[in-house]
């Protein structure tokens, strides 16, 4: 029997412009299926955030939107500096488009952390010390050969703009970490 647990943990993400989403999707349709999941193309501004109280998706989205003034702070941008394969404790090698953040993006991230902490949210310590903004091509699928070449052709030195936001809320399903999309109202 499958058991899902909606947690208090969430991530704040920024969505790129439609042209970037189209280019990522054009790559995905020709790559093998993800062994994990396919999320909408995004960068994670902050992950590992937890609320002190149980909140509905709508209440959480409203509170985060208001606390961070997200809509009024967009668009933000970053410049592609590297196309690579990365892995971590949760996922195998994954093709990623790594960005060099604009000063505005970094300042906004720092401001977001301060505002969240003031409102009694917690943020994982690792998130406070390191940040590598990136767009995942397909989770758990490395870029190799022609796919690496094509990704570089599409993204090398490209400025990527982010013009909207969403929250991903962590759902534990058996031994899997899934993300439930929470859209602002």
C-alpha positions in Angstrom: 0.0 0.0 0.0 1.4 3.4 -1.0 1.6 5.9 1.8 2.0 9.6 1.1 2.9 12.2 3.7 2.7 15.9 2.9 5.5 17.6 4.9 6.1 21.1 6.2 9.2 21.3 4.1 9.2 23.3 0.8 11.3 25.0 -1.8 10.9 28.4 -3.4 11.5 28.2 -7.2 11.7 30.6 -10.0 10.4 29.7 -13.5 12.2 30.8 -16.6 10.7 32.4 -19.6 8.8 30.3 -22.1 11.7 30.1 -24.6 13.9 28.4 -22.0 11.1 26.0 -21.0 10.7 25.1 -24.7 14.4 24.4 -25.2 14.6 22.2 -22.1 11.4 20.3 -23.2 12.9 19.8 -26.7 15.9 18.1 -25.1 13.7 16.0 -22.7 11.6 14.4 -25.4 14.7 12.8 -26.9 16.3 11.7 -23.6 15.6 8.5 -21.6 12.8 8.8 -19.0 13.8 10.1 -15.6 14.1 7.4 -13.0 12.7 9.9 -10.5 10.3 12.5 -11.9 10.1 15.4 -14.3 9.5 18.8 -12.7 8.7 22.0 -14.7 12.1 23.6 -15.6 13.1 26.0 -12.8 15.8 27.1 -10.5 15.5 26.6 -6.9 16.0 29.9 -5.1 15.9 28.2 -1.6 15.2 24.6 -0.5 14.9 22.9 2.8 12.6 25.5 4.2 10.2 24.4 6.9 7.1 26.1 8.4 6.6 25.9 12.1 2.9 25.1 11.7 0.8 23.0 9.4 -0.5 25.2 6.6 -2.7 24.4 3.6 -1.1 24.9 0.2 -3.1 28.1 -0.4 -2.1 29.6 3.0 1.5 28.7 2.5 1.6 30.2 -1.0 -0.1 33.4 0.2 2.2 33.8 3.2 5.4 33.2 1.2 4.2 35.5 -1.6 3.4 38.3 0.9 6.4 37.8 3.1 8.9 37.9 0.2 7.0 40.2 -2.2 7.9 37.7 -4.9 5.8 39.0 -7.7 7.1 42.6 -7.4 10.8 41.4 -7.3 10.7 39.7 -10.7 12.1 39.3 -13.3 15.5 38.1 -12.1 18.3 36.6 -14.2 21.4 34.6 -14.4 24.0 33.8 -17.1 24.8 30.2 -18.1 28.4 29.5 -17.1 28.6 25.7 -17.4 26.8 22.6 -18.7 27.6 19.6 -16.6 26.5 16.4 -14.9 26.0 16.5 -11.1 24.8 14.1 -8.5 23.9 14.3 -4.8 22.8 12.1 -1.9 19.3 11.8 -3.5 20.0 11.6 -7.3 22.4 10.0 -9.7 24.2 11.9 -12.4 21.9 14.6 -13.9 22.5 17.0 -16.7 22.3 20.6 -15.4 22.7 24.1 -16.8 24.6 26.0 -14.1 24.1 29.7 -13.8 26.2 32.6 -12.6 23.6 34.6 -10.6 23.0 38.3 -11.2 23.7 40.6 -8.2 19.9 41.1 -8.0 19.2 37.4 -7.7 21.8 36.9 -5.0 20.6 40.0 -3.1 17.0 38.7 -3.3 18.0 35.3 -2.1 19.8 36.8 0.9 16.8 39.0 1.7 14.4 36.0 1.4 16.4 34.1 4.0 16.3 37.0 6.4 12.6 37.6 5.9 11.8 33.9 6.3 13.8 33.6 9.5 12.1 36.7 10.9 8.7 34.9 10.3 9.8 31.7 12.2 10.5 29.6 9.2 13.6 27.5 9.3 16.1 27.0 6.5 18.6 24.1 6.3 22.1 25.2 7.4 23.6 23.9 4.1 21.3 26.2 2.1 22.8 29.2 4.0 26.4 28.3 3.1 26.3 27.1 -0.5 24.2 28.0 -3.6 24.7 26.7 -7.1 21.7 27.9 -9.2 21.0 25.5 -12.0 18.2 24.3 -14.3 17.9 20.5 -14.4 17.5 19.1 -17.9 16.1 15.7 -16.8 16.6 14.4 -13.2 18.8 11.3 -13.1 19.7 11.4 -16.7 23.3 12.5 -17.6 24.0 14.6 -20.7 26.5 12.7 -23.0 27.6 12.9 -26.6 25.2 14.7 -28.9 22.9 15.7 -26.0 25.7 17.4 -24.2 26.7 19.2 -27.5 23.1 20.2 -28.2 22.6 21.5 -24.7 25.8 23.6 -24.9 24.7 24.9 -28.3 21.3 26.0 -26.9 22.6 27.4 -23.6 26.3 28.4 -23.5 26.6 32.0 -22.3 22.8 32.5 -22.5 21.1 35.0 -20.1 18.1 33.2 -18.5 15.4 35.4 -17.1 13.0 34.2 -14.5 9.6 35.9 -14.5 7.3 33.9 -12.2 7.6 31.7 -9.1 6.1 28.6 -7.5 6.6 26.5 -4.4 7.5 22.8 -4.4 6.3 21.0 -1.2 8.1 17.8 -0.2 5.9 14.7 -0.1 7.3 11.4 1.3 6.0 8.4 -0.6 7.3 5.1 0.8 11.1 5.6 0.3 10.8 8.3 -2.4 11.1 12.1 -2.1 8.4 13.6 -4.4 7.6 17.3 -4.9 4.0 18.5 -4.9 3.6 21.7 -6.9 2.0 24.6 -5.0 1.0 27.5 -7.2 0.5 31.0 -5.7 -3.1 32.2 -5.8 
